[in-house]
Amino acid sequence: MKRRWFLPESPDVLGQLCHQAAITQEGMLALVAWAKGEPGAAGRVRELEHQADDAKRELRRALTIAFTTPIDAEDVYVMSERLDAVINGAKDLVREAEVMGMEPDEAEAAMAALLAEGVRRLATAFERLGHDRRGGDATEAADAAVKAQRQLERVYRNAASALLTVDDLREVIGRRELYHRFSHVSEILVEAADRVWYATVKEG
């Protein structure tokens, strides 16, 4: 009787993480377009958030059947979860602005651009994971993502300080909420970048 060998499944979980990152990057570019006043951009942010959710679920299914992964499966899961939180935060930010009837200002446009830059760098870090055993290229890209968020924090502080001179209470409360949401999304992005470091330190 001929013996059959069944090889364990090895789905490309890093490839799927990169796919989720690519969709998230598109979502953040849509956020930039929204912040510049482009018609229809808000709907595009929501659409891409749904696509990113689908990519996240596919990745999670792959992790349940993967026999081995290029890096620790827990690290892949956490990076995916934090990436998902970034685009969810962008969607919620746009929705909050719509509810309050507030058009984006220059500070929000600047912060949206820095979020997009951070996600672009983070996507590069994910692409480089698993290729370099020491993770130098991946961590360099992760550091660049963090650097962009440090710039965002400066924009946030300056914009928040400028609100002290605004007399319109509605404007102050609304802008403060939106600025805070940008800052919160930025913090999550930094957490995702930090996880790249954590993953490469373990693998090294």
Secondary structure, 3 states (H helix, E strand, C coil): CCCCCCCCCCCCHHHHHHHHHHHHHHHHHHHHHHHCCCCCHHHHHHHHHHHHHHHHHHHHHHHHHCCCCCCCHHHHHHHHHHHHHHHHHHHHHHHHHHHHCCCCCHHHHHHHHHHHHHHHHHHHHHHHCCCCCCCHHHHHHHHHHHHHHHHHHHHHHHHHHHHHHCCCHHHHHHHHHHHHHHHHHHHHHHHHHHHHHHHHHHHC
